[in-house]
């Protein structure tokens, strides 16, 4: 697994299967999930990453169990 942050674009990329080919992607709010031809998670992109991470940290400190996805 590889994690890369692009500060200029504020995008956090998590490569789960870096060697697998990407077949298609689906976007939900600020998350883009890339899948292989056999539907395995290959890459996760988090747009507006600083906002997303701030929300996650705040929710964790408050003890919230569920967090709604951010809209783009």
N, C-alpha and C positions, 0 to 999 in steps of 0.2 A: 504494500500500500504506500502511496506517495501523496503528500499534501503540499499544494503550492498555492501561495496567495499572490495575486496580481494587485498591487497597491493602486496603480494608475486607474484600473477599471473597477476596483473594489470587488473582485471575484475570487472566491475560494474554491479550488478544484481538488477533489479527492479522487485519486485514481485507485480503484479497487482491484481491477484486473488490467494492468497496463499493457499486457501483451495481446489481449483479446480485441478483435475488430469491433468497431461500432457499427451497428446496423440501423438504429433509429434512436430518437430521443423524444421525451415527453416533458413538457414544462407545466408546472403548477406553481403559480405565484412567482416567487423569487428562486425556485429550485428547478434545475434542468437535470433530468436523469437520463443517462445514455445507456442503452442496452446492446448486448451482442445479438447475433442472429438467433441464439437459443435462449433469449430473454434473461441472461445474467446481467447483473449490474456491473458496468464497466467504469463509468465515470459519473461523479456527482458534482455539479456546478452550483454554487450558491452565489447568486447575484446580490448586490448590496450587502456584502458579507459583514461589514462592520456593524450595520444595523441589525442583521440577523443574529450575530454573535452577542451583541449587547442585550438583545431581547432574551436570548437563551440564558445568559448569565444572570440577568435580573430575575427571570422566572425560577432559576435554580436556587437563588438566594431566598426567594419567597417560598420555596417548597412547592411550587405548582407542578403538578404531574403532567399536564397536557398543555401544549402551546400550539395555537393556530398558526398556519403558514402565513408568511407575509405576502401581501399582494405587491406586484411590481408597478 
